[in-house]
Amino acid sequence: MAGLGIDTSAVNNVASANSKTENKNSLDKDAFLKLLVAQMQYQDPMEPTSNTEYMSQMAQFSSVEQMQNLTSTITSGQSMSLTGQYVILNVPDAAGNVDQVSGLVDYVTVQDGKTYFHVGEEYYPSDYLDSVVSMDYIEHMADKSKEDKVAATESDVNAAAENVSNE
């Protein structure tokens, strides 16, 4: 990515911060393998676990790994399609409060297998995505807001005119 002139240092900072706070309660591939090795290491020598059982566990591990890879690929593909779209993100602060950030996704980048949106001048993990909003809807709401302001201004003018005529 450096050849494209894109500064990825902010992505690296977000990625390192997220990796420190990621789910510590979830079992990943490495934890599964550690459990399998521990099971093999501490099995009862008088009643060893059969090779068939280990093969079954390895097949399950392989299936879980492939499902994780597929999920990651699908998520990454969906995130890539959001370039140029208006999004709303739920961004937690240091205290755990959630602030909403919205804007157009300038581009999407992948760093260490994790997808990030570039919105405004910041990178946000795709996990923060709350909503994708149609530009037609945004234009409609802007027009409605203008109409409401015009109607409010007209009613203020009419009320002022009535006050003047009553005096």
C-alpha positions as CSV (number, residue, x, y, z in Angstrom):
1,M,0.0,0.0,0.0
2,A,2.9,2.3,0.5
3,G,3.3,2.5,-3.3
4,L,-0.2,4.1,-3.5
5,G,0.8,6.9,-1.3
6,I,-1.6,5.9,1.4
7,D,-0.5,6.5,5.0
8,T,-1.4,3.3,6.9
9,S,0.2,4.3,10.2
10,A,-3.2,5.2,11.6
11,V,-4.5,1.8,10.6
12,N,-1.6,0.2,12.4
13,N,-2.3,2.2,15.5
14,V,-6.0,1.2,15.4
15,A,-5.1,-2.5,14.7
16,S,-2.7,-2.7,17.6
17,A,-5.2,-1.1,20.0
18,N,-8.0,-3.5,18.8
19,S,-5.8,-6.5,19.1
20,K,-5.1,-5.7,22.8
21,T,-8.8,-5.3,23.6
22,E,-10.2,-8.2,21.5
23,N,-12.4,-10.9,23.0
24,K,-10.2,-12.7,25.5
25,N,-13.0,-15.1,26.3
26,S,-13.3,-16.5,22.8
27,L,-11.5,-19.7,21.7
28,D,-9.5,-19.2,18.5
29,K,-7.6,-21.7,16.4
30,D,-4.5,-21.4,18.5
31,A,-6.4,-22.1,21.7
32,F,-8.0,-25.1,20.1
33,L,-4.6,-26.6,19.1
34,K,-3.2,-25.9,22.6
35,L,-6.1,-27.8,24.1
36,L,-5.6,-30.7,21.7
37,V,-1.9,-30.9,22.5
38,A,-2.6,-30.7,26.3
39,Q,-5.2,-33.5,25.9
40,M,-2.6,-35.6,24.1
41,Q,0.1,-34.8,26.6
42,Y,-1.9,-35.6,29.7
43,Q,-4.0,-38.5,28.6
44,D,-4.2,-41.6,30.7
45,P,-1.5,-44.0,29.5
46,M,-3.7,-47.0,30.6
47,E,-6.5,-45.8,28.4
48,P,-5.1,-43.8,25.5
49,T,-7.3,-41.8,23.3
50,S,-7.8,-43.5,19.9
51,N,-6.3,-42.1,16.7
52,T,-9.8,-42.0,15.3
53,E,-10.9,-39.5,18.0
54,Y,-7.9,-37.3,17.3
55,M,-8.6,-37.4,13.6
56,S,-12.2,-36.4,14.3
57,Q,-11.1,-33.5,16.4
58,M,-8.7,-32.4,13.7
59,A,-11.5,-32.6,11.1
60,Q,-13.6,-30.4,13.3
61,F,-10.7,-28.0,13.7
62,S,-10.3,-27.8,10.0
63,S,-14.0,-27.2,9.5
64,V,-14.0,-24.4,12.0
65,E,-10.9,-22.8,10.5
66,Q,-12.5,-22.9,7.0
67,M,-15.7,-21.3,8.3
68,Q,-13.7,-18.5,10.0
69,N,-11.8,-17.9,6.7
70,L,-15.0,-17.9,4.7
71,T,-16.7,-15.5,7.2
72,S,-13.6,-13.2,7.0
73,T,-13.7,-13.2,3.2
74,I,-17.4,-12.4,3.0
75,T,-17.1,-9.6,5.6
76,S,-14.1,-8.2,3.8
77,G,-16.0,-8.3,0.5
78,Q,-19.0,-6.6,1.9
79,S,-16.9,-3.9,3.5
80,M,-15.1,-3.2,0.2
81,S,-18.5,-2.6,-1.5
82,L,-19.1,0.3,1.0
83,T,-16.6,2.6,-0.7
84,G,-18.4,5.8,-1.6
85,Q,-21.3,5.0,0.7
86,Y,-22.6,7.1,3.6
87,V,-22.2,5.2,6.8
88,I,-23.0,5.6,10.5
89,L,-20.4,4.1,12.9
90,N,-20.7,3.4,16.6
91,V,-17.3,4.4,18.0
92,P,-16.5,3.6,21.6
93,D,-14.3,6.1,23.5
94,A,-11.8,5.3,26.2
95,A,-14.5,5.4,28.9
96,G,-16.7,2.9,27.0
97,N,-19.3,5.5,25.9
98,V,-20.4,5.1,22.3
99,D,-20.3,8.1,20.0
100,Q,-21.8,8.1,16.5
101,V,-19.6,9.1,13.6
102,S,-21.0,9.5,10.1
103,G,-19.7,10.3,6.7
104,L,-18.7,9.0,3.3
105,V,-16.3,6.0,3.1
106,D,-13.4,7.4,1.1
107,Y,-11.8,4.0,0.8
108,V,-11.5,0.6,2.6
109,T,-8.2,-1.0,3.6
110,V,-7.3,-4.4,5.0
111,Q,-4.5,-4.6,7.6
112,D,-3.6,-7.9,9.3
113,G,-6.8,-9.5,8.0
114,K,-9.0,-6.8,9.5
115,T,-11.0,-4.3,7.4
116,Y,-10.9,-0.5,8.1
117,F,-13.1,2.3,6.7
118,H,-11.5,5.7,6.0
119,V,-14.1,8.2,7.0
120,G,-13.2,11.9,7.2
121,E,-9.6,11.9,8.3
122,E,-9.8,8.7,10.5
123,Y,-9.7,4.9,10.1
124,Y,-12.4,2.9,11.8
125,P,-12.7,-0.9,12.1
126,S,-15.6,-2.3,10.1
127,D,-16.8,-3.8,13.4
128,Y,-18.0,-0.3,14.3
129,L,-20.5,-0.2,11.4
130,D,-24.0,0.6,12.5
131,S,-25.9,1.7,9.3
132,V,-25.5,2.4,5.6
133,V,-27.6,5.3,4.5
134,S,-28.8,6.0,1.0
135,M,-27.7,9.3,-0.5
136,D,-31.2,9.8,-1.8
137,Y,-32.4,9.6,1.8
138,I,-29.8,12.2,2.9
139,E,-30.9,14.5,0.1
140,H,-34.5,14.0,1.0
141,M,-33.9,14.9,4.7
142,A,-31.8,17.9,3.7
143,D,-34.7,19.1,1.4
144,K,-37.2,18.4,4.2
145,S,-35.1,20.4,6.7
146,K,-35.0,23.4,4.3
147,E,-38.7,23.2,3.8
148,D,-39.3,23.0,7.6
149,K,-37.0,26.1,8.1
150,V,-38.9,28.0,5.3
151,A,-42.2,27.1,6.9
152,A,-41.0,28.1,10.4
153,T,-39.7,31.4,9.0
154,E,-43.0,32.1,7.2
155,S,-45.0,31.3,10.4
156,D,-42.6,33.6,12.4
157,V,-43.2,36.4,9.8
158,N,-47.0,35.9,9.9
159,A,-47.0,35.9,13.8
160,A,-44.9,39.1,13.8
161,A,-47.3,40.7,11.2
162,E,-50.3,39.8,13.5
163,N,-48.6,41.3,16.5
164,V,-47.9,44.5,14.6
165,S,-51.5,44.7,13.3
166,N,-52.9,44.1,16.8
167,E,-50.9,47.0,18.3
